[in-house]
Amino acid sequence: MSPKVFARFLRFEALLTSLLQEPATSLAEVSSHLGYPDQAHVIHEFKTWAGCTPAAFLVRAKQREIRGPIVPDPRYVFVPLYII
Protein backbone atom coordinates (compact mmCIF):
# COMPACT_ATOMS: atom_id res chain seq x y z
CA MET A 1 0.00 0.00 0.00
CA SER A 2 1.43 3.34 -0.98
CA PRO A 3 1.65 6.16 1.57
CA LYS A 4 -0.99 8.14 -0.32
CA VAL A 5 -3.48 5.25 -0.27
CA PHE A 6 -2.72 4.67 3.40
CA ALA A 7 -3.41 8.35 4.14
CA ARG A 8 -6.74 8.08 2.27
CA PHE A 9 -7.64 5.03 4.36
CA LEU A 10 -6.78 6.80 7.62
CA ARG A 11 -8.92 9.77 6.60
CA PHE A 12 -11.77 7.36 5.80
CA GLU A 13 -11.41 5.78 9.25
CA ALA A 14 -11.62 9.22 10.82
CA LEU A 15 -14.75 9.88 8.76
CA LEU A 16 -16.32 6.61 9.94
CA THR A 17 -15.49 7.32 13.55
CA SER A 18 -16.95 10.80 13.45
CA LEU A 19 -20.12 9.63 11.69
CA LEU A 20 -20.70 6.79 14.14
CA GLN A 21 -19.96 8.83 17.26
CA GLU A 22 -21.91 11.93 16.23
CA PRO A 23 -24.67 10.88 13.80
CA ALA A 24 -26.44 14.24 14.16
CA THR A 25 -23.45 16.03 12.61
CA SER A 26 -23.96 16.79 8.93
CA LEU A 27 -21.79 15.11 6.36
CA ALA A 28 -20.73 18.50 4.99
CA GLU A 29 -19.44 19.58 8.42
CA VAL A 30 -17.48 16.38 8.93
CA SER A 31 -16.06 16.43 5.40
CA SER A 32 -14.82 20.01 5.68
CA HIS A 33 -13.26 19.23 9.07
CA LEU A 34 -11.35 16.26 7.59
CA GLY A 35 -10.13 18.19 4.56
CA TYR A 36 -12.37 16.87 1.80
CA PRO A 37 -13.00 19.50 -0.90
CA ASP A 38 -16.75 18.86 -1.07
CA GLN A 39 -19.46 16.33 -0.26
CA ALA A 40 -19.19 14.59 -3.63
CA HIS A 41 -15.58 13.63 -2.85
CA VAL A 42 -16.67 12.24 0.52
CA ILE A 43 -19.36 10.07 -1.04
CA HIS A 44 -16.98 8.81 -3.73
CA GLU A 45 -14.33 7.95 -1.16
CA PHE A 46 -16.92 6.30 1.07
CA LYS A 47 -18.18 4.12 -1.80
CA THR A 48 -14.60 3.16 -2.59
CA TRP A 49 -13.80 1.90 0.91
CA ALA A 50 -17.20 0.84 2.31
CA GLY A 51 -19.02 -0.18 -0.87
CA CYS A 52 -22.08 1.96 -0.11
CA THR A 53 -23.10 5.54 0.52
CA PRO A 54 -22.72 7.10 3.97
CA ALA A 55 -26.52 7.19 4.39
CA ALA A 56 -26.87 3.47 3.61
CA PHE A 57 -24.00 2.70 5.96
CA LEU A 58 -25.60 4.61 8.83
CA VAL A 59 -28.92 2.81 8.26
CA ARG A 60 -27.15 -0.55 8.43
CA ALA A 61 -25.17 0.51 11.51
CA LYS A 62 -28.38 1.53 13.28
CA GLN A 63 -30.01 -1.81 12.38
CA ARG A 64 -26.96 -3.69 13.62
CA GLU A 65 -27.04 -1.76 16.89
CA ILE A 66 -30.70 -2.69 17.41
CA ARG A 67 -30.12 -6.38 16.62
CA GLY A 68 -27.04 -6.70 18.79
CA PRO A 69 -23.79 -8.49 18.04
CA ILE A 70 -23.65 -11.20 15.38
CA VAL A 71 -21.71 -13.58 17.61
CA PRO A 72 -23.12 -13.89 21.13
CA ASP A 73 -20.88 -13.18 24.06
CA PRO A 74 -19.54 -16.58 25.22
CA ARG A 75 -19.65 -15.50 28.85
CA TYR A 76 -23.44 -15.53 28.78
CA VAL A 77 -24.06 -18.75 26.87
CA PHE A 78 -25.81 -21.27 29.11
CA VAL A 79 -24.09 -24.66 29.21
CA PRO A 80 -25.92 -27.23 31.33
CA LEU A 81 -23.80 -29.30 33.65
CA TYR A 82 -24.88 -32.89 34.05
CA ILE A 83 -23.98 -34.75 37.19
CA ILE A 84 -23.88 -38.47 36.78
C-alpha positions in Angstrom: 0.0 0.0 0.0 1.4 3.3 -1.0 1.6 6.2 1.6 -1.0 8.1 -0.3 -3.5 5.2 -0.3 -2.7 4.7 3.4 -3.4 8.3 4.1 -6.7 8.1 2.3 -7.6 5.0 4.4 -6.8 6.8 7.6 -8.9 9.8 6.6 -11.8 7.4 5.8 -11.4 5.8 9.2 -11.6 9.2 10.8 -14.8 9.9 8.8 -16.3 6.6 9.9 -15.5 7.3 13.5 -16.9 10.8 13.4 -20.1 9.6 11.7 -20.7 6.8 14.1 -20.0 8.8 17.3 -21.9 11.9 16.2 -24.7 10.9 13.8 -26.4 14.2 14.2 -23.5 16.0 12.6 -24.0 16.8 8.9 -21.8 15.1 6.4 -20.7 18.5 5.0 -19.4 19.6 8.4 -17.5 16.4 8.9 -16.1 16.4 5.4 -14.8 20.0 5.7 -13.3 19.2 9.1 -11.4 16.3 7.6 -10.1 18.2 4.6 -12.4 16.9 1.8 -13.0 19.5 -0.9 -16.8 18.9 -1.1 -19.5 16.3 -0.3 -19.2 14.6 -3.6 -15.6 13.6 -2.9 -16.7 12.2 0.5 -19.4 10.1 -1.0 -17.0 8.8 -3.7 -14.3 8.0 -1.2 -16.9 6.3 1.1 -18.2 4.1 -1.8 -14.6 3.2 -2.6 -13.8 1.9 0.9 -17.2 0.8 2.3 -19.0 -0.2 -0.9 -22.1 2.0 -0.1 -23.1 5.5 0.5 -22.7 7.1 4.0 -26.5 7.2 4.4 -26.9 3.5 3.6 -24.0 2.7 6.0 -25.6 4.6 8.8 -28.9 2.8 8.3 -27.1 -0.5 8.4 -25.2 0.5 11.5 -28.4 1.5 13.3 -30.0 -1.8 12.4 -27.0 -3.7 13.6 -27.0 -1.8 16.9 -30.7 -2.7 17.4 -30.1 -6.4 16.6 -27.0 -6.7 18.8 -23.8 -8.5 18.0 -23.6 -11.2 15.4 -21.7 -13.6 17.6 -23.1 -13.9 21.1 -20.9 -13.2 24.1 -19.5 -16.6 25.2 -19.7 -15.5 28.8 -23.4 -15.5 28.8 -24.1 -18.8 26.9 -25.8 -21.3 29.1 -24.1 -24.7 29.2 -25.9 -27.2 31.3 -23.8 -29.3 33.7 -24.9 -32.9 34.1 -24.0 -34.8 37.2 -23.9 -38.5 36.8 
